[in-house]
């Protein structure tokens, strides 16, 4: 419910080039390891406006966007239609109970969704169930810093900005969830993504008082007075910080 309250009014902001996280380069980073084929059926769980799905659609048979938020799905389909894509469909529901038969999709992916799930292991089990034997299950998300104290501060700030944020799951935990689900891990990658602070604030239409609080905390981190887990830095006169985005690919 907090996702729907917070994200729906801002759906038309998520595909603006300067506000997209990660940017189009990061989406393209994801595509090659998926080894997509023209006959594939792909499901994106917690798809939002379907930025990744729209990047996948031109090279596969069919892509389904699945999300809790109807407004984001409708916005994503609207963009797809404007660009002439006809092989995308959307369905609304809960990731913990996917309304599809076993072994339906060749690839099941979720991008920037794991940190919203209270029980990511349940979502992963559902993703495995609807994926065909031999198919790929893919989790892409920002992950927690390795230092536990940094991770706590990182989650505190993210939750303050976005109440639907539950927890940035460390990469080692994601890999453990894959193993516990009986998935063989075929690839893991991670990269630091620089985030422009004003853009980060603008994307969520953060109230001025919270913007100031974030700014002060990040500046204190740069000055060595505290730790936020966000590794902030100045680039000229603009404030940036780093987020770790990781991709884990498993095979059923």
N, C-alpha and C positions, 0 to 999 in steps of 0.2 A: 504493500500500500504506500509506503514512503517513497518507493521508486516511482510509482504512478503519480503521486502528488508532486514530486520534485521534477521529474523528467518530462512529463507530458507538456507543460506550458512552454518548455524550452526546446522541443523537438526540432523546430525549424532552424535552430542555431547549430545543431551538431554536425552538419555537413558543410558549414562554411569553412573554406580552406584554412583560414587563420585560427579557427577555433577547434578544428578536428584533432583528437588525440587517439592514437598516434597519427601522424600525418600520412599522406599517401605513400611516401617512401617506405614507411613501416608496414603498410598493408602489402606492398609489393614484396617486401622481405619475407612475408609469410607464404606467398603463393608457390614458388618453385619446390619447396620440400614436400608439398602435398601430392606431387606427381599426378595431377588431375588428368582425367581421360574424357573424351567427348561423350561417352555413354553414362557418365557418373550422375548419380543423384546425391545431392549434398544437403545437409541440414545444418543451419546455424542456430544454436541455442543461445538465448538471451541476445538476440541479434540487434536490438535497438533499431536504428534506422537502416541497418543492413549495408554499411559501407563495405565490409569484407565480402558479403554475398554478391554485391554488385561488381566487385572485382573478379569474383570467381565465375559468375554467370556466363560470360562470353566463351568460356572454354569447356563447359559441361552441358549435360542434357537438361538438368533441372535443379533449381535451388529453392529451398523452403526457409523462410525467415520465421523464427518462433520466438515470441517474447510475451511478457506479461502486459506490456503497455501498448494498447491499441493505437494511440496517437503516433508513437514512434514508428510502428509498423506501417501505418497509412502514409506517413511522410516518406518513408523509404520506398514504398511502392510507387508513390507519385513521382519521385525522382527517376526511378527505373523506367516508368512509362515515358517520361519526357525524353529519355535517351534511347528509346526504342527497344528496350529489353522486354521480351515476352515470356521468358522461361523462369520467372520468379513468382512465387506465391507466398502467402503469409498466413499464419495461424496464431491465435492468442491462447495462452495458457501458462501453466506452471512448469518450470524446468524439472521439478521433482517428480512429475508424473507426465511424461511425454505421451501424447495421444496417438502413437504410431505402433504398428505391428513390429515384432522382432525382425531383425535382419532386413530392414527397409532401405537403408542408405549406405552408400559406398564410403562417404566421409561425413563425420559428425564433428562439428567444431564449435567452440565457444570462445569469444574474444572479448576481453574486458568485462567478463561476467562473474568470474569466480570470487572476486572480492565482495560481491553482493550476496553470496549464498551463505546461509547459516549452516547448512549441511552439504558442503560440496561433494562429499563422498556419495550422497544419494543421487545428485545430478550426474556424476560421472558414471554411476551404475546404470542410470537410464540411458545415457549416451551410448554406453557399451551395448545395451540390450537392443537398441534400434539400429545399430550398425551391423552390417553383414560380416560374417566370418571372413577374416583376411582384410577387412576394411580398416580405416584409420580413424582414431579419436584424437582430437587436437584441442589443447587448452592453451590459450594465449592470454596473458594477463600481466599487469604490473605486480611485482612480487615484493615481499618485505626485504629490507636490508638484512644482511647476515647477523649483525649485532642485535641481540634481543632487546636491549635498551633503546637502540635506534628504532627498531620495529615498533615498539610501544608508542614512542613519540610520533612516528610516522602515521600510525593508525589513529592516534588522538587528533592530529591535525586534519587528516582526511575525513574523519567522521564529523568533525566540527564544520567542515565545509560542505559535506555531503552526508546527511543522516542515513542514507541507504547503504553507505559503506559499512561492511561488517568487519572484514579483516583482510589485509594483504597476506596471502598464504605464501610462506617461504618456498622457494623452488624445491628444496629437499623434501618438503612435505607433499608437494604436488607429485613428485616422483614416487613417494611412498604410497600415495593414494592410487596411483596407476598400478603399482605392483600388487597392492591389496585387492584391486578390482580384477586381477588376473590378466592385465594388459602387458604385453611386452613393449618396452620403451625402445623406439627405433631412432629417436633423435631428440636432443634438447639443445636449445640455444638461448642466450640472453644477451641483451644489449642495454647500454645506458641511453636514455632518451632525454635530451635537454628540453626543459619546459620553461617557456617564457611566463614569468609570474603574472604580468597584466593580462595575458591571454587566458591563463588558468583561472584567474578571478572573473574575467568577463564571461567565460563559457558557462559558469553557473550563476551568473548575475548575483555575485556575492555582495551582501550588504556592506556599506562603507565601514562600519565599526569592525566587522570581521576582517575585511581587507586590511585595515590598519593593524589589527592584531597579528595576522599572518606576516605582514611586512616586518613588524617589529621582531617577531620570533625568528624569522629567517635572517634578518640583519644581525641579531645577537649571535646566531650560529656562525655566521661569517666572521664576526669579531671574536669568536672563541669563548663567548660567555655562556653558551648553552648548546645542546645538540638536538636537532629536529629529526635526524634520519633522512633528510631530503637533500643533503649536500649542496646547499645554495652557493651561488657565485655571481659576481658581477661580470657582465659583458658590456663594456662601455658604461653607459649610465642605466642599463636595464638589468633587472634582477632576474636570474634564472635559478633553477634547481634541477636535479637529476632524478629520474625515476627508472627503475629497472623493469624492463619488459622481457618476459620469458615465454618461450614456446616449447611445449612438450608434446611430442607425437608418439602415440602408442598404436599398436596393432592388435586387433581382436583375434 
